[in-house]
Amino acid sequence: MVKKEIDVSIIQKLKDNKIGFFPYVADASLRGKLRSDLQALQVPEWNNKNYLNLLPRVVSEIWRSYLEKTIPQVLNAERVQKLELQLELENIKQSLIGGIFTPSEESDFSYIWEIMNRNQEVVFYQIDSKAEEVTERFTHQVNIRTILPFLATPSGYEYSSSSIDAILLKQRPNALSSVEVLIKESPDIANELLMFGMLERRELPRLSNSSGSGRTTAYLFQDPTVRSLAYTAKLNRFNYWLTFKGLMPERIEWQQEN
């Protein structure tokens, strides 16, 4: 009985490990000589007479056993490899974030992006250029943080109300895209940008005139210490952060009021 239990456990262990066990007898009379546990199994007769007829079945059983064992192993291996690659990718991403942007930059830029997420009113006047008069008034809400990526451009390194107006006109709502409009009221975010370090006050350069007197240009004639608001490298760094995070807006977000 002990030997029988050991044999049964071995057969079960083979099955659990996806190892095929296909017993055959050379003559049907031999089935009665098998132990009762093996007699309970299907034990086909396989000899020289039916060798070729039974061979395809034997081969198919071998392949079935092989595939039942191999396919789960392959799938598990692929699943493990996928998880390892995802983990490696996440580690690379985290290392890149840590290498490209410092923790203080992460905290600073995240705060700026959140606090600038608000709407502010912009007033458009539709004008008749021939009659030189206003024909209609439009009020829209613009999301402030969507303006930021359009501020610093190669042709404009200074901040002014006209630069904001130019951005808003270029990115105007679709409803006003085909009419001539003038911006009456637009957001002024200079103080915030100064506070965030994206703007700085710079003294405008003094230029010599043709007489060599060293006098400033006409614009600066009365006050040679006039300063402009110039964009800093932090704004470009912030835009890089937006791009890296996939947050860079393609257009300004508008919401029409009336």
ABEGO torsion letter per residue (X at the ends): XAAAAAAAAAAAAAAAAGBBBBBBBABAAAAAABBAAAAABBBBBBBAAAAAAAAAAAAAAAAAAAAAAAAAAAAAAAAAAAAAAAAAAAAAAAAAAAAABBAAAAAAAAAAAAAABBBBBBBBBBBBAAAGBBABBBBBBBBAAAAAAAABBAABABBBAAAAAAAAAAABBAAAAABBBBBABBBBAAAAAAAAGABBBBBBBBBBBAAGAGBBBAAAAABAABBBBBBBAAAAAAAAAAAAAGABBABBBBBBAX
